[in-house]
């Protein structure tokens, strides 16, 4: 399967692809849920999206809820600061100097 070769594909996308492959094999929603892992409503929703949107059913949709407060560029420095505070060392240095 081409999706798994790069190692960077989101788990949800792979799960949706597996659902569609099992559906193509003729399995029922319950059987797909048992083999692939998601709930029956998730299998039904994925199959319905495939009928309506074709392969776009594999892609992410906007998720409900509050938008992220930080983008990826702001999240990385925050994680680094948390690591420094937790371990007392900077993740950016190999020496034994403690962070200020």
LOMARDREN-59286 format. One record per atom (N, C-alpha, C): residue in one letter; x, y, z. Coordinates in steps of 0.1 Angstrom, whole numbers, plus 5000, padded with zeros to 4 digits. Each point is the difference from the previous one (the first is absolute). Layout:
# residues N
AXYZ
...
END
This chain:
# residues 100
X500849885000
X499250125000
X500950125000
X499850094991
X500850124998
X499950105012
X498950005007
X499950105011
X500949975012
X500449875002
X500849975011
X501550004997
X500450024988
X501550004997
X500850125005
X499450115000
X500750125005
X500250015015
X499049945007
X500150015015
X499550135005
X499450084992
X499550135005
X498550024998
X499349894997
X498650014998
X499350005013
X499050085002
X499250015012
X499349875003
X499949965012
X499349885004
X498650004996
X499350115001
X498650004996
X499849984985
X500950054992
X500049984986
X500249854996
X500949945007
X500349864998
X498849915004
X499350045011
X498949935004
X498850014990
X499850124995
X499050024990
X500349924988
X501249994995
X500449924989
X499749865002
X500449955012
X499749865003
X498549975001
X499250095005
X498649985000
X499549994985
X500550084992
X499550004986
X500549874993
X501249955003
X500449884994
X499249885005
X499750005012
X499249895006
X498650004994
X499450124998
X498750024994
X500049954986
X501150024993
X500249954986
X500049855000
X500549945010
X500049855001
X498649945003
X499150095003
X498649965003
X499749975014
X500850055010
X499749985014
X498950095004
X499349965010
X498950095006
X500750105009
X499250105004
X500650115009
X500549945013
X499249905006
X500449945012
X501349924999
X500249934989
X501249924997
X501250104998
X499850114993
X501150094998
X500450065014
X499050045008
X500350055013
X500849905008
X499749875000
X500749905007
X501449994995
X500250004987
X501349984994
X500950125001
X499550124997
X500850124999
X500150075013
X498950005008
X500050065013
X499150115003
X499550084990
X499150115004
X498649955003
X499250095005
X498649975003
X499249994987
X498949935001
X499149994989
X499650134994
X499650105009
X499650134994
X501250074992
X501249985004
X501250054993
X500149934986
X499849875000
X500049934987
X498950054991
X498850015005
X498950054992
X500350144995
X500550095008
X500350144996
X501150004989
X501049915002
X501150004990
X499549954987
X499149905000
X499549944988
X499150114993
X499250075008
X499150104994
X500850114994
X501150045007
X500850114994
X500649954987
X500449884999
X500649954988
X499050004988
X498849975003
X498950004990
X499850154995
X500050095010
X499850144997
X501250074994
X501249975005
X501250084996
X501149924993
X499849874998
X501049924994
X501349995009
X501250014994
X501249995008
X500250125010
X499350114998
X500150115010
X499649955013
X499349895001
X499549955013
X501249965009
X501249984994
X501249975008
X500650125007
X499750124995
X500750125005
X499350055013
X500750085007
X499550065013
X498950104996
X499050005009
X499050115000
X500350085012
X499550135000
X500250085012
X499349945012
X500749995011
X499449945012
X499350105008
X498949965007
X499350105008
X500850045012
X499650115006
X500650045012
X500950134998
X500650035010
X500850125000
X501349984991
X500350114993
X501249994992
X501350005008
X501149944995
X501249995008
X500550145003
X500550025012
X500550125004
X501450034995
X500749894997
X501450024994
X500149924987
X500750064990
X500349934988
X501249915003
X500549924991
X501149915002
X501350085003
X500150124994
X501250085002
X500150065015
X498850025006
X500050045014
X500049895010
X499649884995
X499949895010
X501449945003
X500950004990
X501349945002
X500850075011
X500150135000
X500750075010
X499449985014
X498749995001
X499349985012
X500449865006
X500049904992
X500449875004
X501450005005
X500950074993
X501450005004
X500150075014
X499350105002
X500050075013
X499549905011
X499049934997
X499449905010
X501149895003
X500749964989
X501049905003
X501250055008
X500350134998
X501150065008
X499650015015
X498750045002
X499650025014
X499849865007
X499649904992
X499849875006
X501349935004
X501050004991
X501249935002
X501250095005
X499850134999
X501050095004
X501250014990
X499749954988
X501150004990
X499350054987
X500850064992
X499550054987
X500149884990
X498949984992
X500149894990
X500850044988
X500550135000
X500850044988
X501549995003
X500449965012
X501549985003
X500349865004
X501149954996
X500449875004
X500850005013
X500550115005
X500850015012
X499149985012
X500750005012
X499349995012
X499650135007
X500050104993
X499750135006
X498550015002
X499650055011
X498650025003
X499450124994
X498750004997
X499450124994
X499950115011
X499950124995
X499850125009
X498750015005
END
